[in-house]
């Protein structure tokens, strides 16, 4: 479903601030793969997701989704293939619009827009049922402005919006990092449920090593713009946090030193 071939990206090339963010990344995800991504600060995790989404152009290499080369397509054209949830709960929704209006926008992702009613009568039941599954009571507040919701409610809504029209690829960029532990647990449970039910292909960046081990069927570790460890299936299920720390030291030749990830073990 996703093939990344020798992708490279350097920011501020030729200046004192030059930073090699991706150094020949190669990655292949089969349909239905749920891959978690861990690594220290500056490892290239979020940069890789941004390259896939088209936020920045790649310097070289190729990115394909379901056999289609999207390497040079602009971000708005890639929207038809990709659903995305950001770390900041405020980024995935339009605060000044109603909950049902946000869902209507999500349902029309990648489609041509014209003049007409924003929400059709036959869609409201669908939105009601979709919100009910979140278990947050939002189905009774469909005409409420999204700006009135809590951060956790907005993130759960963003997750629903990203998957309302089944994407070929779901990108989750530390989407629970800004939430309190209880809310983060709820959003992770919803994530696992939605990805499993829809059999989505997903990439999830996380700073929590336990979550990285428990979620999905595959795990990759990044360091200095490269993938240094890739594990899947039964081997992944047997992993412990200590195993990941040891693997990092073996693959990178240095001790893992990321406070956020160490605290989240």
C-alpha positions as CSV (number, residue, x, y, z in Angstrom):
1,X,0.0,0.0,0.0
2,X,2.9,2.3,0.7
3,X,6.4,2.1,-0.9
4,X,9.1,4.6,-0.1
5,X,12.3,4.2,-2.2
6,X,15.6,5.8,-1.3
7,X,13.9,9.1,-0.2
8,X,16.3,11.9,0.9
9,X,15.6,15.3,2.4
10,X,18.0,18.0,3.5
11,X,16.8,21.3,5.0
12,X,18.8,24.6,4.6
13,X,21.2,23.0,2.2
14,X,24.5,24.8,1.8
15,X,24.1,26.9,5.0
16,X,25.4,26.6,8.5
17,X,22.0,25.3,9.5
18,X,22.1,22.4,7.0
19,X,20.2,19.4,8.4
20,X,20.0,16.0,6.7
21,X,16.5,14.9,7.8
22,X,16.1,11.8,5.7
23,X,19.1,9.8,4.5
24,X,17.9,7.2,2.0
25,X,14.7,5.9,3.6
26,X,13.3,2.6,2.2
27,X,10.0,1.3,3.6
28,X,7.2,-0.9,2.2
29,X,3.9,-1.4,3.9
30,X,1.4,-4.1,2.8
31,X,-2.3,-3.4,2.9
32,X,-3.5,-3.6,6.5
33,X,-0.1,-3.0,8.1
34,X,-0.2,-0.9,11.3
35,X,3.3,0.3,11.8
36,X,4.5,2.2,14.9
37,X,7.6,4.5,14.6
38,X,9.9,5.4,17.5
39,X,13.2,7.3,17.7
40,X,14.9,10.2,19.4
41,X,14.4,13.9,18.7
42,X,15.5,14.8,15.2
43,X,15.4,11.1,14.1
44,X,13.2,12.0,11.1
45,X,9.9,10.5,12.2
46,X,7.7,13.5,11.7
47,X,9.7,14.5,8.6
48,X,8.9,11.2,7.0
49,X,5.2,11.6,7.6
50,X,5.4,15.2,6.2
51,X,7.2,13.9,3.1
52,X,4.4,11.3,2.5
53,X,1.7,13.9,3.0
54,X,3.4,16.4,0.7
55,X,4.0,19.1,3.3
56,X,7.6,19.4,1.9
57,X,9.0,18.2,-1.4
58,X,11.5,15.4,-1.3
59,X,15.0,15.9,-2.7
60,X,15.2,12.6,-4.4
61,X,13.7,9.1,-4.3
62,X,10.1,7.9,-4.8
63,X,6.9,7.6,-2.8
64,X,4.0,5.4,-4.0
65,X,0.6,4.8,-2.5
66,X,-1.3,1.8,-3.9
67,X,1.0,1.7,-6.9
68,X,0.5,5.4,-7.7
69,X,3.6,7.6,-7.7
70,X,2.8,10.7,-5.6
71,X,6.3,11.9,-5.2
72,X,5.7,15.2,-7.0
73,X,2.0,15.7,-6.3
74,X,1.0,18.7,-4.2
75,X,-0.4,18.2,-0.7
76,X,-4.0,18.9,-1.7
77,X,-4.0,16.2,-4.4
78,X,-2.6,13.6,-1.9
79,X,-5.5,14.3,0.4
80,X,-7.7,11.8,-1.6
81,X,-5.3,9.0,-0.4
82,X,-4.3,10.1,3.1
83,X,-6.0,10.7,6.4
84,X,-3.9,12.4,9.1
85,X,-4.1,13.2,12.8
86,X,-1.6,15.7,14.3
87,X,-0.1,16.0,17.7
88,X,-2.0,19.3,18.3
89,X,-5.7,18.6,18.8
90,X,-6.5,22.1,17.4
91,X,-5.0,21.4,14.0
92,X,-7.4,18.7,12.6
93,X,-10.7,20.6,13.0
94,X,-12.3,23.9,12.1
95,X,-13.2,25.5,15.5
96,X,-15.7,28.0,14.2
97,X,-17.8,25.3,12.4
98,X,-20.3,22.8,13.8
99,X,-19.4,19.2,14.6
100,X,-21.6,18.0,11.7
101,X,-20.1,20.6,9.3
102,X,-16.6,19.3,10.2
103,X,-17.7,15.8,9.4
104,X,-19.3,16.9,6.1
105,X,-15.9,18.4,5.1
106,X,-14.2,15.2,6.0
107,X,-16.7,13.1,4.0
108,X,-15.9,15.2,0.9
109,X,-12.1,15.0,1.2
110,X,-10.5,14.8,-2.2
111,X,-13.7,15.4,-4.1
112,X,-14.6,18.4,-6.3
113,X,-16.6,21.1,-4.5
114,X,-19.6,23.0,-5.9
115,X,-22.4,25.1,-4.7
116,X,-25.0,23.3,-2.7
117,X,-26.2,22.4,0.8
118,X,-23.2,21.7,3.1
119,X,-25.0,18.9,4.9
120,X,-27.6,16.7,3.2
121,X,-30.5,15.4,5.2
122,X,-29.6,11.7,4.6
123,X,-26.1,12.3,6.0
124,X,-27.2,13.3,9.5
125,X,-28.0,9.8,10.5
126,X,-24.6,8.6,9.3
127,X,-22.9,11.3,11.3
128,X,-25.0,10.5,14.4
129,X,-24.1,6.8,14.3
130,X,-20.4,7.6,13.6
131,X,-20.2,10.0,16.6
132,X,-22.0,7.5,18.9
133,X,-19.2,4.9,18.5
134,X,-16.8,7.4,20.1
135,X,-18.6,7.1,23.4
136,X,-18.2,10.8,24.2
137,X,-21.8,12.0,23.8
138,X,-21.0,14.1,20.8
139,X,-23.9,12.6,18.8
140,X,-26.3,14.8,20.9
141,X,-24.2,17.9,20.1
142,X,-23.9,17.8,16.4
143,X,-24.8,21.5,15.9
144,X,-22.3,22.6,18.6
145,X,-19.2,24.5,17.5
146,X,-16.0,22.4,17.6
147,X,-14.2,25.2,19.5
148,X,-16.3,24.4,22.6
149,X,-14.9,20.8,22.8
150,X,-12.1,19.7,25.0
151,X,-8.7,18.7,23.5
152,X,-9.5,15.0,23.9
153,X,-12.9,15.4,22.3
154,X,-11.4,17.3,19.4
155,X,-8.7,14.7,18.9
156,X,-11.2,11.8,18.9
157,X,-13.3,13.8,16.4
158,X,-10.2,14.4,14.2
159,X,-9.5,10.7,14.2
160,X,-13.1,10.0,13.1
161,X,-12.8,12.7,10.4
162,X,-9.5,11.2,9.1
163,X,-11.1,7.8,8.7
164,X,-14.7,8.7,7.8
165,X,-14.0,8.3,4.1
166,X,-11.6,5.3,4.3
167,X,-8.1,6.5,3.4
168,X,-5.6,4.3,1.7
169,X,-3.1,5.4,4.3
170,X,-3.6,6.8,7.8
171,X,-0.8,9.0,9.4
172,X,-0.8,9.5,13.1
173,X,1.8,11.9,14.3
174,X,2.1,11.6,18.1
175,X,-1.6,12.1,18.2
176,X,-2.0,11.4,21.9
177,X,1.1,13.3,23.2
178,X,-0.8,16.5,24.1
179,X,-3.5,14.6,26.0
180,X,-3.8,13.6,29.7
181,X,-3.1,9.9,30.3
182,X,-6.8,8.9,30.7
183,X,-7.8,10.7,27.5
184,X,-4.8,9.4,25.6
185,X,-5.7,5.8,26.5
186,X,-9.3,6.4,25.2
187,X,-8.0,7.8,21.9
188,X,-5.5,4.9,21.5
189,X,-8.3,2.4,22.1
190,X,-10.4,4.2,19.4
191,X,-7.4,4.2,17.1
192,X,-6.9,0.5,17.5
193,X,-10.6,-0.2,17.0
194,X,-11.0,1.9,13.9
195,X,-7.8,0.7,12.2
196,X,-8.8,-3.0,12.9
197,X,-12.4,-2.7,11.8
198,X,-11.6,-0.8,8.6
199,X,-8.4,-2.8,8.0
200,X,-6.5,0.4,7.4
201,X,-2.8,0.8,6.5
202,X,-1.4,3.1,9.2
203,X,1.8,4.7,10.4
204,X,1.9,6.0,14.0
205,X,4.7,8.1,15.4
206,X,4.8,7.8,19.2
207,X,7.2,8.7,22.0
208,X,5.8,6.0,24.3
209,X,7.7,2.8,23.9
210,X,4.9,0.6,25.5
211,X,2.4,2.0,23.1
212,X,4.8,1.4,20.2
213,X,5.1,-2.3,21.3
214,X,1.4,-2.9,22.0
215,X,-0.1,-1.1,19.0
216,X,0.0,-2.5,15.5
217,X,1.8,-5.5,13.9
218,X,5.1,-3.8,13.0
219,X,7.6,-1.4,14.6
220,X,10.4,0.6,13.1
221,X,13.1,2.6,14.9
222,X,14.7,5.7,13.3
223,X,17.9,7.5,14.0
224,X,19.5,10.4,12.1
225,X,17.2,10.0,9.2
226,X,17.6,6.3,8.8
227,X,15.6,3.2,9.7
228,X,17.9,1.3,12.0
229,X,15.5,-1.5,13.3
230,X,12.4,-3.1,11.7
231,X,10.4,-5.8,13.5
232,X,7.0,-7.4,12.9
233,X,4.7,-10.2,13.8
234,X,5.4,-12.6,16.6
235,X,8.9,-11.1,17.2
236,X,7.3,-7.7,17.9
237,X,4.8,-9.1,20.3
238,X,7.6,-10.5,22.5
239,X,9.4,-7.2,22.7
240,X,10.0,-5.4,26.0
241,X,11.1,-1.8,26.5
242,X,14.5,-3.0,27.5
243,X,14.8,-4.8,24.2
244,X,14.2,-1.6,22.3
245,X,16.8,0.3,24.3
246,X,19.3,-2.5,23.7
247,X,18.5,-2.6,19.9
248,X,19.0,1.2,19.7
249,X,22.4,1.0,21.2
250,X,23.4,-2.0,19.0
251,X,22.1,-0.3,15.8
252,X,23.2,3.3,16.4
253,X,26.4,2.7,18.5
254,X,25.3,5.1,21.2
255,X,23.1,5.2,24.3
256,X,19.5,6.2,23.9
257,X,19.1,9.7,25.4
258,X,15.5,11.0,24.9
259,X,13.9,12.1,28.1
260,X,10.4,12.0,26.8
261,X,10.7,8.5,25.6
262,X,12.5,7.3,28.7
263,X,9.8,8.8,31.0
264,X,7.1,7.1,28.9
265,X,8.5,3.6,29.2
